[in-house]
Amino acid sequence: MGKVIVSQFVTVDGVFEDPGGSEKLDRGGWAFQFERGPEGDRFKLDEVMASEALLLGRVTYEAFAEAWPSRTGDFADKFNGMRKYVVSTTLREPEWNNSTVIRENVPS
């Protein structure tokens, strides 16, 4: 059995939504207004490289599936090649490779 480790972008005042700005929300894009620096970049790369799979909701999955397949590099190669599990009652045909939809027992 594996571990589930949660990695999220969140501001000090508790904003989780739309860190990259792709959803065009009121506070969107906040996460990329600042540089993490070399140590922060290394931390994120090491975190991804140690992961075996991604567990995503549908909205995040759709944003990632649109953005990541065209990217290259260590981080992108890992994201694109790893298993992806999407929790959704509405997504039917995931197109990003190695994606599985979890539909059963999903609270609504």
N, C-alpha and C positions, 0 to 999 in steps of 0.2 A: 504494500500500500504506500502511495506517495503522500507528500505533504502539499497542502494548498497554502501558498504564500501570496499575500495581497500586496501589490505594489500600485500605488495611486499617486496622481498629482493632486495636491490639496494646498490651498493657501493657509496662512496662519489664522485667518479669520473664518476658515471653514468652507471655502468655495471649491467644489469638486468639478462642476460642470464645464464642459467645452474648453479644456486647457489649451488646445491647439487653435481654436477659432473656427474650425470647419463647420460647426453647427450655427454659426452667425448669431450666437446668443449675446445677450446684454453684456456679460462679463467675459465673453469668449476671447481666447488668445492670450490669456494672462501668463501661461506657463512658459511661453517662448519669448517673453519680453526681456528675459534676463539670461545671461550665460551661466551654466553650471560650473564652468572651469574644467581643467583637465582631470581633477580628482572626481568631480561629479560625473563627467562623461565616462570615466573608467568604471565608476561604481555601477552605472546603468548598463554598460556593456557586460561587466562581470555578472550582473544579476540575470541578464537575458541569456548569456552563454551557459549558465548553470541550470537554466530551466529546461524542462522536457516538453511542456505544453502551455498553451494559453487558454484561459477560461474567460470568455467575454460575453457581454450582453449583446443584443442585436445591433443597437445603435453604434456602439464602439466597433463591433465586428465590421459593419458596413463601411465605416470611415477607414478602418485599417485596410480592409480588402480593396478599397479604392486607391489608397496611397502606397502601400508597401510592395505590391508585385512589380512595380516598375523601378524600384530602388535596388541599389547594389551596395556591397560592403559587408563587413562581418555581422553587424547588427541586422541589416535587412536580410541577408542570406539566412541567418538563424530564424528570424520571424517567418520568412517565407517557407522554410523547410519543416518547421516543427508542427506538431499536431495542434489543432485549434478546436476547442469545444465552445459552441455558441448556445447559450440558454435563450430560447425563443419559442413562442407559440405561433409566430407568424412567418418566420423565415422557412422557406420550403426547399430551395435549391441553392445551397451555398456554392459559390464559384471559386473561391480562393482555395488552392490545393490543401489537402490534408485537413479539411474542415468537416466536423460532425455537429449536427444540430441536436441538442437535448430538448425534447418537447414534453416528455412525460414528467408528471408530478411537479410542474412549474407553477408556483403560486402566481395568481394574477391580481 
